Amino acid sequence: MAISLTKYTQSKWLKGSDLPVGRLTPLTVKAAAEFTFEKTKETKLTLDFHETAQSLAMGRAQIETMQTLFGGNTDLWVGQRINLQPAPSGFADKPTILITAAEVMPTFNGQQVGSAATQPTLQPSNDNPF
């Protein structure tokens, strides 16, 4: 039986280079927390996800995007669906990560069900005499 080496080689931190180029990666926020990096003593806001063991240490632009999408209370970010996408950055040719809102999914008791919610489409009718 082959052993997956990913858990031994994969970084705890999600980087732009971990994401597929030209594709959105949909994820569900599991938790938002602060993390202090031991080496630099810098504290960052981080996101954990249900779909991956990797966490995202957010920069200012990513935090502003999350705040615009879901508000300033990080507790309300939990359970939200977002898309991550790699994007060019000016830092040592390392891609950064863009955050966008994912499709809104209907929920029941906090669990996603069915397919993406859509706006109803009104069809013109010739039966209407008015």
N, C-alpha and C positions, 0 to 999 in steps of 0.2 A: 504494500500500500504506500502510495506516494504521500509525503508530508508537505503541506503547504508552507513555504518559507516566508510568506507575506508577513505573518505576525512577528517574525524575527528581524525582518529588514525594513518594514514600513515605519515611517516616522509617525509619531503621535500627532503631528501637526499637518493639516491639509495645506498643500501648496498648489499654486496655479499649474505647475508641471504635472501634478497628479491627476488633473482633469483632462478628459478627451477634448482635443482641439476641435472647434467648430460645432460642439454639441452642448446642450444644456444638461446639467446633472441635477435632477430633482431630489431634494432631501427634506426631511421633516425635522424641525428643531425639537430636540429632546430637553435641552437645558441651556441657559445663559448664565455665565459665571465669570468671576474675575480670577485670573491666574497670574502669579508672580514668577517670572523666569529667574531661576537661581543665578545664572551667570551675570545677567545685566541688572538684576533687581527691578526690572521694568514690569509693571502690572498692566495686563491687557484684558479687555473683555473678550470672552471666548464663547463659541457655540459648540454644543455637542449635538449629534444627530442620531436618529434611530437606525439609519441605513448603513452607517460606517463607524468604525472604532476611532477614526481620525477626528480631531477637533479643529475648528477654525479660530485662530487668533486674529481678531479683527483690527483693522486700522480705522482711522477717522472716517474715510469715505464709506467703508462698509457699515460702520455704526450709524452714520447719517442715513444711509439707504434703509437700514432696518427700522430706524426711528420714523422715517417718512412712510414706510409701508405699514408698520404695525404699532406705532406710538412709542412714547418714551418709557413705558413700564415694561421692563424686560420679562416679567412674569407672563405678560400677554404674548410674548414671542413663542412660548412653548406651544408645540402642536401646529405651528404655522408651516405651510409648505413653501419652500423657496427653490429657486434654480441657481446653481453656481455655474460659472462659465469662465474659462481662462481668458485673460486679455493682456495685451502687451503693456509693459511698464517701462519706466525710464531707469529702473534700478538694476544694473548689471545684467540686462537682457533676461531677467527672470520674470515670467508672467505673473500678474496679480490675479485676484479672483473678483469677478463682478457678481453682485447679488441682484436677482430680479424676483418678482412675485411669481409663484407657480399658479397653475389653474386652481380655481376655487373648487373644492370637492365638498359635496353635501356630507353632513355628519349626523350621527345618531349616538347619543350618550358619549360624545367625545371621540367616536371612532369614525373614520372615513368609510363611506358606503357608496356604491353605485359608480356613476361616471361623473365627469366634470359638469358643474352647473353651467347652464347657458341661458341666455335671454331668450324668451319665447319669440318666435317669428310669426308675425301676423301675415296671413295670406289674403290678398285681395279676393273678393268674392263678387261674382256677377249676380248673385241672388239678392243682394241688398237693393231695394227699390229707391233708397234715398241717396 
